[in-house]
Amino acid sequence: MLYAPSSEQLANKHLQQTSAAGRRHRLPLALATEARYVGRTGEQLQLLTNSQWDEEARHLADVALLLLDKHRSHPSSTVTRSLLRHLCREIEDHCPRYVSIAARDRAAALGLSDLREYHWDEQPHRMKDHGREIFHWDHFVPVSQLQRQLEEQGALATQERTFGILRRARIAWILKAEDEDLTRRGFRSHRDNPYKAYDDVKISLLHVHDSDPDLWGH
């Protein structure tokens, strides 16, 4: 009898292939978070261009489609939803990064280089922010929002629509105080348009490509 891998196993394989940690260690998905930190230790972070990011986002869209198909056929599966949420979170390793002007200025005062070169796990030591009280690694499009938008496609989910959702993902290094402002204004887990949300709380961003806001029809 031929063995047919499940959608979860296929998605796991795709995630391993599209993540640096997965390619290097071939670990189960549940261990990917820890592995990516170990695998990147001592390496120079490579920032993707917008075209490179689009290519990565298309790979991730293929993974997401597998998971969404499984979710529709077995909506009670907590494993499938957990894998989908993991994808929406781990996208942080690939997507472009912004830096707020205020965070840039604070980093310069601390003798830090371009904040885009730092990852969340490097914050306590390399960034000299031991209690994570100065800077905040912000999912520009909240993880829960990405997952919700993917699931809300329902039977209309296609590779192109899924890609269109995932390619909006960005990470922004901002100040902790700026993150608190976003939370106070109700932008913690949902932002109809993240660029407008940041504008509303007067957070100015660096490294925004001219075409980025067009992804939101802004």
Backbone as CSV, one residue per row, in Angstrom:
resi,resn,N_x,N_y,N_z,CA_x,CA_y,CA_z,C_x,C_y,C_z
1,MET,0.849,-1.195,0.000,0.000,0.000,0.000,0.889,1.251,0.000
2,LEU,0.553,2.183,-0.880,1.302,3.429,-0.927,0.886,4.327,0.219
3,TYR,1.857,5.018,0.790,1.578,5.911,1.917,1.404,7.329,1.398
4,ALA,0.285,7.946,1.713,0.024,9.329,1.295,0.199,10.257,2.486
5,PRO,1.148,11.200,2.434,1.355,12.113,3.557,0.144,13.013,3.758
6,SER,-0.109,13.362,5.008,-1.232,14.243,5.324,-0.902,15.682,4.951
7,SER,-1.941,16.535,4.945,-1.723,17.950,4.641,-0.786,18.585,5.657
8,GLU,-0.944,18.182,6.962,-0.062,18.739,7.982,1.385,18.367,7.719
9,GLN,1.636,17.113,7.290,3.002,16.682,7.031,3.580,17.394,5.817
10,LEU,2.758,17.594,4.785,3.221,18.329,3.614,3.540,19.770,3.970
11,ALA,2.685,20.382,4.798,2.922,21.759,5.214,4.195,21.849,6.045
12,ASN,4.388,20.854,6.916,5.599,20.804,7.737,6.823,20.767,6.839
13,LYS,6.776,19.929,5.808,7.911,19.807,4.894,8.176,21.121,4.195
14,HIS,7.113,21.796,3.724,7.287,23.078,3.054,7.891,24.108,3.992
15,LEU,7.426,24.138,5.231,7.965,25.090,6.187,9.436,24.815,6.462
16,GLN,9.796,23.556,6.534,11.202,23.215,6.735,12.040,23.696,5.566
17,GLN,11.505,23.583,4.349,12.256,23.963,3.164,12.349,25.472,3.009
18,THR,11.331,26.211,3.486,11.327,27.656,3.285,11.875,28.423,4.462
19,SER,12.199,27.739,5.581,12.812,28.422,6.704,14.260,28.008,6.829
20,ALA,15.100,28.973,7.166,16.532,28.703,7.294,16.781,27.600,8.314
21,ALA,16.060,27.666,9.432,16.243,26.653,10.479,15.797,25.282,9.992
22,GLY,14.676,25.260,9.268,14.173,23.988,8.782,15.122,23.347,7.788
23,ARG,15.661,24.156,6.858,16.584,23.624,5.864,17.831,23.069,6.539
24,ARG,18.287,23.754,7.588,19.543,23.378,8.216,19.382,22.167,9.127
25,HIS,18.305,22.133,9.899,18.177,21.123,10.942,17.168,20.023,10.637
26,ARG,16.242,20.236,9.666,15.210,19.257,9.354,14.430,18.868,10.602
27,LEU,14.086,19.851,11.403,13.408,19.578,12.664,11.903,19.569,12.501
28,PRO,11.188,18.932,13.420,9.734,19.047,13.436,9.342,20.514,13.591
29,LEU,8.176,20.852,13.075,7.737,22.240,13.108,7.703,22.808,14.512
30,ALA,7.340,21.996,15.488,7.222,22.492,16.861,8.547,23.009,17.404
31,LEU,9.681,22.562,16.805,10.987,22.992,17.293,11.582,24.111,16.458
32,ALA,10.873,24.578,15.458,11.438,25.545,14.522,11.845,26.850,15.187
33,THR,11.066,27.308,16.170,11.364,28.576,16.810,12.739,28.571,17.462
34,GLU,13.009,27.537,18.289,14.307,27.474,18.938,15.418,27.273,17.927
35,ALA,15.170,26.482,16.912,16.210,26.154,15.942,16.662,27.368,15.159
36,ARG,15.714,28.251,14.828,16.118,29.386,14.010,17.075,30.290,14.771
37,TYR,16.909,30.360,16.105,17.819,31.170,16.892,19.215,30.561,16.882
38,VAL,19.304,29.247,17.102,20.597,28.568,17.125,21.274,28.660,15.770
39,GLY,20.512,28.436,14.727,21.085,28.415,13.393,21.622,29.752,12.948
40,ARG,21.095,30.846,13.505,21.511,32.155,13.041,22.593,32.771,13.921
41,THR,22.955,32.146,15.018,23.934,32.698,15.936,25.245,32.970,15.228
42,GLY,25.739,34.191,15.356,27.026,34.559,14.790,26.983,34.851,13.302
43,GLU,25.817,34.782,12.696,25.711,35.051,11.269,25.203,36.471,11.037
44,GLN,25.576,37.045,9.899,25.085,38.361,9.519,23.683,38.204,8.933
45,LEU,22.734,38.916,9.476,21.368,38.847,8.979,21.303,39.374,7.555
46,GLN,20.644,38.635,6.673,20.500,39.055,5.292,19.108,39.637,5.094
47,LEU,19.058,40.924,4.761,17.786,41.589,4.529,17.350,41.344,3.087
48,LEU,16.103,40.955,2.915,15.595,40.661,1.589,15.139,41.926,0.888
49,THR,15.340,41.965,-0.415,14.751,43.024,-1.219,13.268,42.729,-1.364
50,ASN,12.503,43.697,-1.869,11.062,43.475,-2.032,10.792,42.313,-2.994
51,SER,11.577,42.191,-4.062,11.351,41.110,-5.021,11.681,39.755,-4.395
52,GLN,12.746,39.703,-3.579,13.083,38.459,-2.890,11.995,38.092,-1.886
53,TRP,11.460,39.103,-1.214,10.385,38.852,-0.258,9.143,38.323,-0.967
54,ASP,8.826,38.870,-2.135,7.675,38.377,-2.880,7.843,36.894,-3.212
55,GLU,9.057,36.492,-3.568,9.311,35.087,-3.871,9.101,34.217,-2.633
56,GLU,9.610,34.677,-1.484,9.412,33.936,-0.232,7.926,33.852,0.114
57,ALA,7.213,34.968,-0.065,5.788,35.003,0.269,4.992,34.026,-0.598
58,ARG,5.402,33.851,-1.834,4.713,32.889,-2.707,4.924,31.460,-2.216
59,HIS,6.140,31.159,-1.756,6.393,29.834,-1.190,5.498,29.607,0.031
60,LEU,5.425,30.610,0.895,4.628,30.482,2.105,3.138,30.395,1.785
61,ALA,2.719,31.046,0.698,1.316,30.958,0.285,0.958,29.525,-0.095
62,ASP,1.894,28.815,-0.733,1.649,27.408,-1.069,1.440,26.575,0.198
63,VAL,2.260,26.855,1.213,2.126,26.147,2.487,0.769,26.454,3.115
64,ALA,0.434,27.741,3.141,-0.819,28.163,3.762,-2.026,27.525,3.076
65,LEU,-1.974,27.399,1.751,-3.092,26.796,1.023,-3.309,25.347,1.441
66,LEU,-2.232,24.608,1.653,-2.356,23.235,2.130,-3.069,23.192,3.484
67,LEU,-2.657,24.094,4.362,-3.247,24.130,5.699,-4.703,24.582,5.656
68,LEU,-4.994,25.559,4.813,-6.370,26.058,4.709,-7.297,24.978,4.156
69,ASP,-6.801,24.222,3.191,-7.604,23.127,2.637,-7.919,22.092,3.713
70,LYS,-6.920,21.758,4.516,-7.123,20.806,5.604,-8.079,21.377,6.655
71,HIS,-7.946,22.673,6.918,-8.809,23.320,7.915,-10.273,23.294,7.472
72,ARG,-10.502,23.505,6.185,-11.879,23.486,5.679,-12.483,22.084,5.767
73,SER,-11.675,21.064,5.497,-12.205,19.698,5.529,-12.320,19.160,6.949
74,HIS,-11.508,19.703,7.867,-11.564,19.287,9.278,-11.489,20.542,10.161
75,PRO,-12.568,21.322,10.201,-12.541,22.601,10.921,-12.287,22.480,12.416
76,SER,-12.469,21.294,12.980,-12.253,21.124,14.416,-10.796,20.798,14.751
77,SER,-9.957,20.665,13.732,-8.556,20.298,13.946,-7.772,21.452,14.560
78,THR,-7.395,21.303,15.820,-6.595,22.349,16.478,-5.149,22.332,15.983
79,VAL,-4.686,21.177,15.538,-3.318,21.073,15.026,-3.151,21.930,13.778
80,THR,-4.116,21.837,12.868,-4.020,22.602,11.622,-4.005,24.099,11.891
81,ARG,-4.877,24.538,12.769,-4.919,25.978,13.084,-3.640,26.418,13.779
82,SER,-3.081,25.543,14.603,-1.833,25.860,15.282,-0.695,26.014,14.282
83,LEU,-0.662,25.135,13.284,0.362,25.228,12.242,0.202,26.507,11.437
84,LEU,-1.039,26.861,11.145,-1.291,28.087,10.378,-0.851,29.313,11.169
85,ARG,-1.150,29.326,12.452,-0.723,30.451,13.289,0.809,30.517,13.368
86,HIS,1.432,29.346,13.438,2.893,29.304,13.483,3.478,29.916,12.210
87,LEU,2.885,29.602,11.071,3.347,30.186,9.813,3.228,31.709,9.854
88,CYS,2.081,32.194,10.345,1.858,33.644,10.394,2.838,34.340,11.334
89,ARG,3.292,33.642,12.345,4.278,34.223,13.258,5.690,34.108,12.694
90,GLU,6.033,32.940,12.174,7.400,32.722,11.695,7.723,33.499,10.433
91,ILE,6.723,34.099,9.836,6.947,34.928,8.661,7.878,36.100,8.989
92,GLU,8.009,36.368,10.293,8.882,37.451,10.753,10.333,37.242,10.338
93,ASP,10.733,36.006,10.092,12.113,35.722,9.705,12.399,36.089,8.263
94,HIS,11.363,36.342,7.481,11.542,36.570,6.054,11.125,37.965,5.590
95,CYS,10.110,38.533,6.206,9.512,39.758,5.655,10.396,40.989,5.866
96,PRO,10.155,42.052,5.076,10.915,43.298,5.221,10.707,43.924,6.598
97,ARG,11.652,44.769,6.985,11.610,45.397,8.308,11.648,46.912,8.194
98,TYR,10.845,47.526,9.038,10.849,48.979,9.192,11.481,49.333,10.531
99,VAL,11.809,50.603,10.677,12.306,51.133,11.947,11.669,52.502,12.142
100,SER,11.127,52.762,13.315,10.580,54.095,13.561,11.725,55.080,13.763
101,ILE,11.472,56.334,13.444,12.503,57.365,13.606,12.908,57.465,15.066
102,ALA,11.931,57.363,15.955,12.236,57.462,17.389,13.117,56.295,17.830
103,ALA,12.838,55.086,17.312,13.653,53.921,17.664,15.048,54.054,17.081
104,ARG,15.144,54.589,15.862,16.448,54.810,15.251,17.308,55.737,16.086
105,ASP,16.673,56.821,16.550,17.411,57.815,17.340,17.863,57.229,18.683
106,ARG,16.983,56.433,19.309,17.359,55.832,20.589,18.479,54.811,20.394
107,ALA,18.398,54.065,19.302,19.437,53.088,19.005,20.784,53.769,18.794
108,ALA,20.774,54.891,18.096,22.023,55.624,17.859,22.631,56.092,19.173
109,ALA,21.771,56.532,20.093,22.260,56.992,21.397,22.892,55.850,22.195
110,LEU,22.443,54.621,21.914,22.986,53.441,22.601,24.173,52.825,21.855
111,GLY,24.533,53.440,20.731,25.654,52.926,19.955,25.316,51.724,19.100
112,LEU,24.020,51.536,18.780,23.594,50.408,17.960,23.590,50.788,16.485
113,SER,23.776,49.788,15.629,23.720,50.020,14.195,22.268,49.944,13.715
114,ASP,22.078,49.830,12.420,20.752,49.744,11.818,19.933,48.662,12.520
115,LEU,18.798,49.030,13.102,17.995,48.069,13.862,17.460,46.925,13.003
116,ARG,17.400,47.123,11.701,16.923,46.040,10.835,17.860,44.830,10.888
117,GLU,19.077,45.048,11.349,20.052,43.961,11.418,19.884,43.108,12.674
118,TYR,18.934,43.478,13.533,18.721,42.747,14.787,17.401,41.985,14.750
119,HIS,17.401,40.844,15.432,16.193,40.025,15.552,15.687,40.134,16.991
120,TRP,14.444,39.735,17.191,13.823,39.798,18.514,14.659,39.108,19.586
121,ASP,15.222,37.939,19.255,15.953,37.186,20.266,17.275,37.840,20.646
122,GLU,17.719,38.815,19.857,18.973,39.513,20.143,18.763,40.774,20.986
123,GLN,17.513,41.071,21.273,17.179,42.305,21.987,17.801,42.410,23.382
124,PRO,17.752,41.368,24.203,18.273,41.522,25.573,19.779,41.759,25.648
125,HIS,20.524,41.224,24.705,21.977,41.296,24.829,22.621,42.200,23.773
126,ARG,22.517,41.809,22.511,23.152,42.626,21.472,22.590,44.042,21.439
127,MET,21.294,44.169,21.711,20.663,45.488,21.656,20.684,46.208,23.005
128,LYS,21.203,45.551,24.034,21.362,46.170,25.350,20.021,46.557,25.984
129,ASP,18.987,45.790,25.652,17.649,46.046,26.183,17.230,44.819,26.994
130,HIS,17.861,44.637,28.156,17.749,43.403,28.927,16.313,43.068,29.344
131,GLY,15.541,44.059,29.704,14.171,43.799,30.123,13.154,44.064,29.040
132,ARG,13.617,44.271,27.803,12.750,44.619,26.672,11.880,45.819,27.020
133,GLU,12.472,46.794,27.679,11.731,47.978,28.131,11.933,49.185,27.227
134,ILE,12.845,49.071,26.259,13.140,50.209,25.384,12.511,50.026,24.010
135,PHE,12.792,48.876,23.395,12.348,48.632,22.022,11.241,47.568,21.983
136,HIS,10.508,47.574,20.858,9.450,46.574,20.656,9.505,46.074,19.227
137,TRP,9.523,44.741,19.082,9.497,44.060,17.774,8.032,43.903,17.391
138,ASP,7.550,44.748,16.509,6.115,44.792,16.218,5.782,44.087,14.919
139,HIS,4.819,43.153,15.004,4.259,42.568,13.789,3.324,43.621,13.205
140,PHE,3.798,44.280,12.159,3.084,45.411,11.566,1.648,45.034,11.233
141,VAL,1.478,43.855,10.663,0.155,43.247,10.549,0.096,42.199,11.655
142,PRO,-0.731,42.377,12.668,-0.756,41.432,13.797,-0.933,39.984,13.345
143,VAL,-0.282,39.077,14.055,-0.329,37.652,13.711,-1.772,37.159,13.638
144,SER,-2.568,37.521,14.628,-3.963,37.053,14.648,-4.741,37.593,13.453
145,GLN,-4.404,38.789,12.999,-5.080,39.370,11.848,-4.710,38.630,10.561
146,LEU,-3.433,38.308,10.398,-3.011,37.536,9.234,-3.749,36.202,9.174
147,GLN,-3.788,35.518,10.308,-4.454,34.222,10.343,-5.947,34.368,10.038
148,ARG,-6.559,35.368,10.635,-7.998,35.573,10.410,-8.292,35.849,8.930
149,GLN,-7.464,36.679,8.299,-7.693,37.009,6.893,-7.488,35.796,5.992
150,LEU,-6.537,34.944,6.348,-6.330,33.722,5.578,-7.548,32.809,5.695
151,GLU,-8.036,32.625,6.910,-9.155,31.708,7.138,-10.458,32.250,6.553
152,GLU,-10.621,33.556,6.551,-11.859,34.151,6.063,-12.033,34.012,4.553
153,GLN,-10.987,33.607,3.847,-11.116,33.374,2.409,-12.087,32.232,2.120
154,GLY,-12.121,31.268,3.048,-12.997,30.121,2.856,-12.697,29.379,1.569
155,ALA,-13.750,28.999,0.854,-13.596,28.236,-0.387,-13.033,29.085,-1.519
156,LEU,-12.961,30.395,-1.314,-12.432,31.290,-2.359,-10.916,31.400,-2.316
157,ALA,-10.280,30.700,-1.384,-8.821,30.789,-1.240,-8.110,30.308,-2.498
158,THR,-7.223,31.125,-3.004,-6.367,30.768,-4.138,-4.936,31.127,-3.780
159,GLN,-3.996,30.672,-4.580,-2.592,30.993,-4.328,-2.386,32.500,-4.400
160,GLU,-3.027,33.138,-5.373,-2.817,34.575,-5.559,-3.423,35.390,-4.425
161,ARG,-4.633,35.020,-3.998,-5.265,35.734,-2.884,-4.471,35.536,-1.594
162,THR,-4.010,34.314,-1.376,-3.246,34.017,-0.168,-1.914,34.746,-0.186
163,PHE,-1.268,34.768,-1.327,-0.034,35.522,-1.496,-0.270,37.005,-1.214
164,GLY,-1.392,37.533,-1.700,-1.698,38.942,-1.491,-1.835,39.307,-0.024
165,ILE,-2.313,38.364,0.782,-2.429,38.591,2.230,-1.066,38.514,2.893
166,LEU,-0.321,37.453,2.597,0.949,37.228,3.282,2.016,38.252,2.908
167,ARG,2.001,38.725,1.680,3.061,39.651,1.258,2.942,41.015,1.950
168,ARG,1.833,41.279,2.610,1.694,42.527,3.362,2.488,42.520,4.665
169,ALA,2.898,41.339,5.099,3.564,41.217,6.405,4.845,42.046,6.461
170,ARG,5.046,42.692,7.574,6.248,43.467,7.848,6.540,43.382,9.347
171,ILE,7.797,43.608,9.703,8.191,43.787,11.097,8.644,45.229,11.259
172,ALA,8.304,45.830,12.381,8.761,47.199,12.658,9.400,47.249,14.036
173,TRP,10.632,47.722,14.084,11.257,48.019,15.381,10.794,49.405,15.800
174,ILE,10.078,49.457,16.893,9.595,50.735,17.416,9.951,50.805,18.897
175,LEU,9.683,51.934,19.507,9.910,52.060,20.947,8.779,51.384,21.709
176,LYS,9.074,50.931,22.911,8.044,50.340,23.762,6.919,51.341,24.011
177,ALA,7.278,52.585,24.167,6.263,53.621,24.389,5.350,53.766,23.172
178,GLU,5.904,53.591,21.963,5.091,53.680,20.749,4.136,52.484,20.661
179,ASP,4.610,51.320,21.067,3.742,50.138,21.106,2.586,50.356,22.075
180,GLU,2.871,50.964,23.215,1.819,51.244,24.197,0.797,52.223,23.632
181,ASP,1.244,53.178,22.828,0.320,54.113,22.176,-0.599,53.368,21.212
182,LEU,-0.038,52.428,20.446,-0.858,51.639,19.522,-1.922,50.841,20.279
183,THR,-1.518,50.250,21.400,-2.454,49.460,22.207,-3.565,50.337,22.762
184,ARG,-3.200,51.502,23.265,-4.215,52.418,23.824,-5.239,52.840,22.783
185,ARG,-4.815,52.952,21.538,-5.723,53.370,20.476,-6.481,52.201,19.853
186,GLY,-6.320,50.991,20.396,-7.073,49.842,19.914,-6.460,49.126,18.725
187,PHE,-5.158,49.319,18.497,-4.497,48.732,17.333,-3.621,47.534,17.680
188,ARG,-3.860,46.905,18.815,-2.990,45.810,19.223,-3.146,44.573,18.334
189,SER,-4.385,44.184,18.057,-4.600,42.936,17.329,-5.323,43.109,16.001
190,HIS,-5.730,44.333,15.685,-6.395,44.562,14.394,-6.082,45.966,13.889
191,ARG,-5.667,46.014,12.614,-5.373,47.294,11.968,-5.908,47.233,10.544
192,ASP,-7.005,47.946,10.295,-7.576,47.938,8.950,-6.529,48.333,7.921
193,ASN,-5.727,49.295,8.271,-4.597,49.711,7.444,-3.461,50.083,8.395
194,PRO,-2.438,49.245,8.506,-1.362,49.504,9.473,-0.667,50.844,9.280
195,TYR,-0.546,51.282,8.034,0.110,52.572,7.788,-0.701,53.704,8.402
196,LYS,-2.018,53.615,8.270,-2.877,54.640,8.868,-2.847,54.542,10.389
197,ALA,-2.815,53.310,10.913,-2.743,53.138,12.368,-1.494,53.810,12.928
198,TYR,-0.382,53.615,12.258,0.861,54.250,12.705,0.765,55.774,12.583
199,ASP,0.167,56.230,11.496,-0.016,57.681,11.323,-0.874,58.249,12.442
200,ASP,-1.913,57.510,12.821,-2.846,58.000,13.842,-2.165,58.218,15.189
201,VAL,-1.151,57.413,15.482,-0.445,57.576,16.762,0.895,58.293,16.569
202,LYS,1.055,58.851,15.351,2.227,59.680,15.043,3.558,58.912,15.154
203,ILE,3.575,57.697,14.605,4.812,56.934,14.500,5.318,57.055,13.068
204,SER,6.476,57.659,12.903,7.074,57.834,11.577,8.054,56.700,11.304
205,LEU,7.928,56.086,10.138,8.726,54.917,9.797,9.789,55.213,8.745
206,LEU,10.893,54.495,8.875,11.959,54.520,7.880,11.918,53.225,7.071
207,HIS,12.501,53.259,5.871,12.676,52.082,5.019,11.366,51.572,4.431
208,VAL,10.369,52.447,4.322,9.111,52.071,3.681,9.271,52.278,2.178
209,HIS,9.125,51.211,1.426,9.221,51.312,-0.022,8.012,52.086,-0.547
210,ASP,8.227,52.868,-1.604,7.152,53.709,-2.136,5.885,52.923,-2.458
211,SER,6.044,51.686,-2.884,4.874,50.905,-3.304,4.225,50.132,-2.157
212,ASP,4.849,50.108,-0.980,4.322,49.308,0.126,2.885,49.666,0.512
213,PRO,2.597,50.970,0.725,1.211,51.307,1.122,0.169,50.920,0.071
214,ASP,0.591,50.753,-1.199,-0.357,50.372,-2.252,-0.956,48.999,-1.997
215,LEU,-0.255,48.166,-1.213,-0.777,46.840,-0.903,-2.080,46.933,-0.121
216,TRP,-2.338,48.096,0.475,-3.540,48.311,1.276,-4.520,49.265,0.590
217,GLY,-4.214,49.610,-0.676,-5.084,50.544,-1.380,-5.038,51.926,-0.784
218,HIS,-3.878,52.278,-0.186,-3.741,53.549,0.545,-3.048,54.564,-0.347
